[in-house]
């Protein structure tokens, strides 16, 4: 019994040491750096419980990404949306702009003021909060594309579905996300713009409330 327990502990330690940093970086893209470390620990706690039943049907990294995707999607669903303060391009065909806005992975002007950086952080929070409103199937696939930067094939592997199914879900998720944003915020051409004091954009919806359409692009 003792030897078996030691073998399980060694297997988990190997799994953790080999994949911890990879999973943490993946979660940074999905939820941001502040939450990534705690959620990484949650992922490995779930992996430890599931490890005895892992049959090796998928690569270990893919299996861990699947757990991480579920953990991140649950976190997005449970967090409140924040008020937007910047203009962000809407996803159209590709989610690269949305990923950049949410993760801050694009090149940023080194002269940005603290106020501008705070506004960017709020915008990222807003995007994640709005993604959290999607239905579960749409939320996870859109999160992996828009925030995680995964290809259709990588999404399919991570979720254990066919590539065709992944494409269909992603297409529907983009349409649903656009509806959520359009119902709450105003547009200027293809850009979403929210005033810092707008009660309608990226704030909890009030029953029967009619979104304002007077916001100008920032």
PyMOL commands that set and color helices and strands:
alter all, ss='L'
color gray80, all
select helices_A, chain A and resi 2-31+33-53+60-78+96-103+114-131+136-147+152-159+163-182
alter helices_A, ss='H'
color red, helices_A
select strands_A, chain A and resi 88-89+186-188+191-193
alter strands_A, ss='S'
color yellow, strands_A
deselect
rebuild
show_as cartoon
